[in-house]
Amino acid sequence: MCVVAKKLAVIGAGLMGSGIAQVSAQAGWDVVLRDVTDEALRRGTDGIRASYEKFVSKGKLEAEEAERALGRITTTTDLDAAADADVVVEAVFEKIEVKREIFRALDELVKDDTILASNTSAIPITKIAAATRRPERVVGTHFFSPVPMMGLCELVRGHKTSDETLAAAREFAEGVGKTCIVVNRDVAGFVTTRLISALVVEAAKLYESGVATAEDIDTACKLGFGHAMGPLATADLTGVDILLHATDNIYTESQDEKFAPPEIMRRMVDAGDIGRKSGEGFYRY
Ligand SMILES: NC(=O)c1ccc[n+]([C@@H]2O[C@H](COP(=O)([O-])OP(=O)(O)OC[C@H]3O[C@@H](n4cnc5c(N)ncnc54)[C@H](O)[C@@H]3O)[C@@H](O)[C@H]2O)c1
């Protein structure tokens, strides 16, 4: 019997979209990766190829398996290529209007039973789903970076997401090797971004007020709580700008003071000290 592979469309070939395409192709999905420029698609597929090669060189993946997986990925700048997808995962910039525009267009295009997922790390799924006429088929699949290495996928139920859609999203995410947690209420920042935001905000306040050095705050979390990385080193790695934006979003929505970013985070972003990518953040690189 011939089993027809399921088709996945990934919208956005950046860090997350390419990672999602990579693990899905490896799990047997036919993947079409869509971005707005050929250059972005080339960067995305170069990254996927390099990552597969690394797994092969470490003996974690057979070279033929990597070749087969690469062969399952096609690229395009045409959104119409998503028309026959069973699942679509959107992973474009964290801008609500860009995401809503894509979901509006996908709603016109895809099959009635297609699952529409967003990889947003903080935007309420309900706001994205409201751009479609099928909010029950829209769900959050928040993968973690780097996708080929990280085991977690946070599934987010929008206000109208159906049980069937959540189950299908779980089947997809588990099928590509992830363990899922379910966010049952569509709160800004979900579970994971709220937790890391609260920790980073408090760590930055302690640092700002001179209670302890960045090194000591991070050491407290590593040796005291068993965290793999301290919150300030995490902020530098993720980007202070990205965390400021995320915490600001959660604060605006929740009006909960514990998410109010301290002045130091704003001034660091104003000064361009956004962490590893700029050479300076809470630490110097
Ligand atoms: N980077 C992370 O650590 C991380 C972790 C979890 C979730 N996320 C979320 O995943 C999403 C993507 O993040 P990223 O880090 O991969 O961003 P990125 O900047 O690396 O990639 C975004 C890509 O989207 C493309 N794009 C923009 N508009 C598009 C459109 N209309 N159609 C198709 N492609 C379009 C861009 O050209 C770019 O290649 C965001 O919502 C982000 O919040 C990021």
The ligand as an ORCA input file, in Angstrom:
! r2SCAN-3c Opt
* xyz 0 1
  N      13.794     33.228     17.758
  C      13.321     32.552     18.785
  O      14.058     32.155     19.714
  C      11.862     32.218     18.844
  C      11.435     31.230     19.727
  C      10.082     30.872     19.747
  C       9.173     31.549     18.925
  N       9.614     32.536     18.100
  C       8.619     33.187     17.236
  O       8.718     32.601     15.941
  C       8.398     33.576     14.932
  C       9.559     33.684     13.952
  O      10.725     34.053     14.653
  P      12.178     33.889     14.013
  O      13.143     34.068     15.137
  O      12.244     32.685     13.162
  O      12.232     35.197     13.080
  P      13.244     35.497     11.867
  O      13.389     36.977     11.844
  O      14.465     34.637     11.974
  O      12.428     35.008     10.585
  C      11.235     35.583     10.165
  C      11.120     35.297      8.675
  O       9.797     35.631      8.244
  C       9.919     36.151      6.940
  N       8.681     36.858      6.568
  C       8.268     38.087      6.907
  N       7.054     38.352      6.371
  C       6.699     37.244      5.663
  C       5.584     36.864      4.873
  N       4.565     37.712      4.696
  N       5.560     35.632      4.308
  C       6.587     34.775      4.504
  N       7.671     35.070      5.222
  C       7.732     36.284      5.801
  C      11.155     36.995      6.979
  O      11.648     37.272      5.678
  C      12.089     36.107      7.804
  O      12.835     35.233      6.985
  C       8.074     34.867     15.687
  O       6.693     34.933     15.897
  C       8.819     34.676     17.016
  O       8.237     35.421     18.061
  C      10.928     32.879     18.030
*
